[in-house]
Amino acid sequence: MKNNFHEFRSVGLLLTFIGGAVDLYTYTHYGAFASAQTGNLVLSISQAVNGEWSGTGQKLLSVLFFFLGVLTGKFMMRYFRLKGWAFWRLIILYGEAILFLLISFRSINSHPTLVTMAISFATAAQWISFDKINGRAYTSLFTTGNMKGLAAGLHDYVVTRDKAAFDTFMHYLLVVGAFVIGSICAAFSYRFFHEQGIFLVSILFFYLAISQTILVLKFYRSDYE
């Protein structure tokens, strides 16, 4: 029985759906992106020129903690591989589920800099840890690279009619679609539930973490049968 449950298409598309939802939510509610750090850098420079120092600081801290999250994710990956622990990614899924549950409370939600720093750190660690769907690269947090893959796959298929090119095109089409749908759902969730709309993300992470845990338990059970 395969143990690369984190590469299942359902996992990647759900994480990408969440990525679109989180970016929409954080920009709408806090004026900063959770993971699109190019946007944060450009906005921070624009605000700095206009003397808007609080907004500048918030976005630069988001960039810094995203950087630290990537480093942490890489260290975690190396550490757990050396230990031979195959299912350490569950730590990230449960951690994010709890994080977004806490963020749904007004007492925490009202601290924009703290929240964007925490989200940037957590999602960056997730990005490093969940970077493939069935062995094929993708990005769950932002969609520029996915759009490049989508366009390149379409071009290659139109020119060559190669099945592999078509599979690449469909792979990125699903990923980009999941991101867009996640953003749309987050926009409506925010419209009706305001800052508590982020609770949807917590539910999705708990669902993902629990479903992955069940697969892990089945995997170990099959080893003993």
C-alpha positions as CSV (number, residue, x, y, z in Angstrom):
1,M,0.0,0.0,0.0
2,K,1.4,3.4,-1.0
3,N,2.1,5.9,1.8
4,N,2.4,9.1,-0.2
5,F,-1.1,10.2,0.9
6,H,0.0,13.8,0.9
7,E,0.3,13.7,-2.9
8,F,-3.3,12.6,-3.6
9,R,-5.0,14.9,-6.0
10,S,-7.9,15.5,-3.5
11,V,-5.3,16.8,-1.0
12,G,-3.6,19.1,-3.4
13,L,-6.8,20.6,-4.8
14,L,-8.2,21.1,-1.3
15,L,-5.0,22.8,-0.2
16,T,-5.1,25.0,-3.3
17,F,-8.8,25.8,-2.6
18,I,-7.8,26.9,0.9
19,G,-4.9,28.9,-0.5
20,G,-7.2,31.0,-2.6
21,A,-9.6,31.4,0.3
22,V,-6.9,32.5,2.7
23,D,-5.3,35.0,0.3
24,L,-8.7,36.5,-0.4
25,Y,-9.6,36.7,3.3
26,T,-6.3,38.2,4.5
27,Y,-6.2,40.8,1.8
28,T,-9.9,41.8,2.2
29,H,-9.7,41.9,6.0
30,Y,-6.2,43.0,6.7
31,G,-5.0,44.6,3.5
32,A,-2.1,42.1,3.2
33,F,-1.6,38.8,1.5
34,A,-1.0,35.6,3.5
35,S,1.3,34.1,0.9
36,A,1.6,36.2,-2.2
37,Q,4.8,37.9,-0.9
38,T,5.4,39.7,-4.2
39,G,2.2,41.6,-3.6
40,N,3.2,42.4,0.0
41,L,6.6,43.7,-1.1
42,V,5.1,45.9,-3.8
43,L,2.4,47.2,-1.4
44,S,4.9,47.8,1.4
45,I,7.1,49.9,-0.9
46,S,4.1,51.9,-2.1
47,Q,3.0,52.5,1.5
48,A,6.5,53.4,2.6
49,V,6.7,56.1,-0.1
50,N,3.4,57.5,1.1
51,G,4.5,57.4,4.8
52,E,2.0,54.7,5.8
53,W,4.5,53.0,8.1
54,S,2.1,50.7,10.0
55,G,0.9,49.0,6.8
56,T,4.5,48.8,5.6
57,G,5.6,47.1,8.8
58,Q,2.8,44.6,8.7
59,K,3.6,43.5,5.2
60,L,7.3,43.3,5.7
61,L,6.8,41.2,8.8
62,S,4.5,38.9,6.7
63,V,7.4,38.5,4.2
64,L,9.9,37.8,7.0
65,F,7.7,35.1,8.6
66,F,7.0,33.6,5.3
67,F,10.7,33.3,4.8
68,L,11.1,31.7,8.3
69,G,8.2,29.4,7.5
70,V,10.0,28.1,4.4
71,L,13.1,27.5,6.4
72,T,11.2,25.7,9.2
73,G,9.4,23.5,6.6
74,K,12.8,22.5,5.1
75,F,14.3,21.7,8.5
76,M,11.2,19.7,9.4
77,M,11.4,17.7,6.2
78,R,15.1,16.9,6.7
79,Y,14.7,16.1,10.4
80,F,11.8,13.7,10.0
81,R,13.2,12.0,6.9
82,L,16.4,11.2,9.0
83,K,14.2,9.9,11.7
84,G,12.2,7.8,9.3
85,W,8.9,9.4,10.2
86,A,6.8,9.2,7.0
87,F,3.7,11.0,8.2
88,W,5.0,14.1,9.9
89,R,3.0,16.3,7.6
90,L,0.0,15.6,9.8
91,I,1.6,18.0,12.3
92,I,1.3,20.8,9.8
93,L,-2.3,20.0,9.0
94,Y,-3.5,19.8,12.6
95,G,-1.4,22.9,13.4
96,E,-3.1,24.9,10.7
97,A,-6.5,23.6,11.7
98,I,-6.0,24.9,15.2
99,L,-4.4,28.1,14.0
100,F,-7.4,29.1,11.8
101,L,-9.8,28.0,14.6
102,L,-8.1,30.5,16.9
103,I,-8.1,33.2,14.3
104,S,-11.8,32.9,13.9
105,F,-12.2,34.4,17.5
106,R,-12.5,38.1,17.6
107,S,-10.1,38.5,20.5
108,I,-7.3,37.2,18.2
109,N,-8.7,38.3,14.9
110,S,-8.4,41.9,15.9
111,H,-4.6,41.9,15.8
112,P,-3.8,42.1,12.1
113,T,0.0,42.0,12.3
114,L,0.1,39.0,14.6
115,V,-2.4,37.1,12.5
116,T,-0.8,37.8,9.1
117,M,2.6,36.8,10.6
118,A,1.2,33.5,11.9
119,I,-0.6,32.7,8.7
120,S,2.4,33.5,6.5
121,F,4.6,31.3,8.7
122,A,2.2,28.3,8.7
123,T,1.3,28.5,5.0
124,A,4.9,28.7,4.0
125,A,5.8,25.6,5.9
126,Q,2.8,23.9,4.3
127,W,3.9,25.0,0.8
128,I,7.3,23.3,1.3
129,S,5.7,20.1,2.7
130,F,2.9,19.7,0.1
131,D,4.4,20.5,-3.3
132,K,3.4,17.6,-5.5
133,I,0.2,16.0,-6.8
134,N,0.9,12.4,-7.9
135,G,4.5,13.3,-8.4
136,R,3.7,16.5,-10.4
137,A,4.7,19.9,-9.0
138,Y,2.1,22.5,-8.1
139,T,1.7,25.5,-5.8
140,S,-1.1,25.6,-3.4
141,L,-0.6,29.2,-2.1
142,F,-0.6,31.4,-5.2
143,T,-1.3,30.7,-8.8
144,T,1.3,32.5,-11.0
145,G,3.4,29.4,-11.5
146,N,0.3,27.3,-12.0
147,M,-0.9,29.6,-14.7
148,K,2.5,29.3,-16.4
149,G,2.2,25.5,-16.3
150,L,-1.4,25.7,-17.6
151,A,-0.5,27.9,-20.6
152,A,2.7,25.8,-21.4
153,G,0.7,22.6,-21.2
154,L,-2.0,23.9,-23.5
155,H,0.6,25.1,-26.0
156,D,2.4,21.8,-26.0
157,Y,-0.8,19.8,-26.5
158,V,-2.0,22.0,-29.3
159,V,1.3,21.7,-31.1
160,T,2.1,18.0,-30.4
161,R,-1.2,16.4,-29.5
162,D,0.8,14.5,-26.9
163,K,-1.1,12.8,-24.1
164,A,1.5,13.9,-21.5
165,A,1.1,17.5,-22.5
166,F,-2.7,17.2,-22.2
167,D,-2.3,15.6,-18.7
168,T,-0.1,18.6,-17.7
169,F,-2.7,21.0,-19.0
170,M,-5.5,19.3,-17.1
171,H,-3.3,19.1,-14.0
172,Y,-2.8,22.8,-13.9
173,L,-6.3,23.6,-15.0
174,L,-7.7,21.8,-12.0
175,V,-5.2,23.5,-9.7
176,V,-5.9,27.0,-11.0
177,G,-9.7,26.3,-10.9
178,A,-9.4,25.2,-7.2
179,F,-7.6,28.4,-6.3
180,V,-10.2,30.6,-8.1
181,I,-13.2,28.7,-6.6
182,G,-11.6,29.0,-3.1
183,S,-11.2,32.8,-3.5
184,I,-14.9,33.1,-4.7
185,C,-16.1,31.0,-1.7
186,A,-14.1,33.1,0.7
187,A,-15.5,36.3,-0.8
188,F,-19.0,35.1,-0.1
189,S,-18.1,33.7,3.3
190,Y,-16.6,37.1,4.3
191,R,-19.6,38.9,2.9
192,F,-22.0,37.0,5.1
193,F,-19.9,36.1,8.1
194,H,-17.3,38.9,8.1
195,E,-14.1,38.0,10.0
196,Q,-15.6,34.7,11.3
197,G,-15.7,33.5,7.7
198,I,-12.2,32.1,8.2
199,F,-13.7,29.4,10.3
200,L,-14.4,27.6,7.0
201,V,-10.7,27.2,6.5
202,S,-10.3,25.6,10.0
203,I,-13.1,23.1,9.2
204,L,-11.4,22.1,5.9
205,F,-8.0,21.7,7.6
206,F,-9.6,19.5,10.3
207,Y,-11.3,17.4,7.6
208,L,-8.0,17.0,5.7
209,A,-6.0,16.2,8.8
210,I,-8.5,13.6,10.1
211,S,-8.9,12.0,6.6
212,Q,-5.2,11.7,6.3
213,T,-4.9,10.2,9.8
214,I,-7.5,7.5,8.9
215,L,-5.4,6.6,5.8
216,V,-2.2,6.4,7.9
217,L,-4.0,4.1,10.4
218,K,-5.2,1.9,7.6
219,F,-1.7,1.8,6.2
220,Y,-0.2,0.6,9.5
221,R,-3.0,-1.8,10.0
222,S,-2.3,-3.4,6.6
223,D,1.3,-3.9,7.6
224,Y,0.3,-6.0,10.5
225,E,-2.3,-8.2,8.7
